[in-house]
Amino acid sequence: MVVRDLANIQGFSQQCISDEQYEISDAYTGDLLSDVMGNAPSDSVLITIQAHKNTVAVASLAQIRALVICNNRSIPPDMLQAAKEEEIAIFTTEDTQFEASCKIASALGRFDAGQN
């Protein structure tokens, strides 16, 4: 999956994007940014409710290429600017972190979200 594929996931809205062709190979869901720094795989998408510029800094350190901000949180201007500078895509959704994680796992081919 590439970054631009996140825009095609139902309920995801693109807020900023740089390298649309950047390969995403994994995902990580978390709000404790120190945990994200220590455990999130590189080349992944971070699913979180943390809508502030420190999230972008952590993503950059962890080599995360995209953020999905859940629960209809708004993106402050300084976070958007930091994401553009660090070339990290940001998407927003009304989905909970669980729902967004399931959709991304399905897009990554990890499981079929429609199966019982």
N, C-alpha and C positions, 0 to 999 in steps of 0.2 A: 504494500500500500504506500502511496505517496501522500504528502501533506495535502494537496488539493482534493484528494478523495474524502477528507473529513468534511468538506463543504457539501458533499452529496449525501451525507448521513442525515436522515430525517430529523428535523428539529435543531440542527446545528446551524449557527449563523457565523459567517466569517467576519472578523473584526479587523484583522490585518494578516497579511501573508507576504512572505518574501520569496523563498525558493519553493515553488509549487511542486517541483519534481524531487524534493528531498525524500529519501526512502525512510519510512517509519516501519520498524520491525517489531516493536513491542509497545506496551502501555503500562502506566503505573498510576494507581489511584491513592491519593493521600493529601492530607492537609498540614501535617507536621513537616515543615520544610527541612528540618535537620534529618528526618527520616528519608525524605525524598533525595537529599544530597548523598546519603549513605547507601541507598538501596535501589533507586530507580535506574533501569538500564539506559545506556546511551541510545541514541536514535529512536527515542520513544515519544509518546504523547503523554503528557501529565493531565490527569483528570482531577480537578480540585474545586474548592469554593474560595480559595485564597486569591482575591482580586486586588492585588497591589503590586508595586514594582519589585518588591523583594522576591516575589514568585518568579519573575523574569530572571533575576540575578541567579537564583538557585537553578533554574532551568538551564541557563547558560553554563554554569559550573558543571552540571550533570550531563551536558551535551544532549539535552532534550530539545527537540525541534518544534514542538507544538504544544499548546495549552488548550484545554477545554475547561472553561469556567462554567460551573453548574449552578442550578437553582436560581436562574435568571438574574444573577449578579451583574451589575454594570461595571464597565471597565473604566477606571479613572484615566485621565489624559496622560499622567506621568507613566503609568504602566504601558499604555499604548505606545508612547514615545520610546520607552526602554526596549519594548519588543521589536520595534522597527530597527533600532540601533543594533540589537543583538541578532537580528534576523530570525526571530522566533514567531511563529504564527500563533494567533489567538482566535479561538472560536468560543461562542457562548451558546448556552442551551438552557431551556426551562427544566430539562431533565434533572433528576437526582443523580448523584455520583454513581449509584448502582445502575440506573437505567443507561447512563452514558457509557459506563464501563462495558455493559452487555452489548451495546451497539458497536462499540469499537472492537471488542473481542470477536464479534461476528464478522466485521469488516476485515479483520486480520486473519480470518479463517480459523480461529481458535475453537469456535463451536457455532452451531446453528441456533440462534436465539429463538427460533420458532419451534424447536423440538421440546418435547416434554421429558 
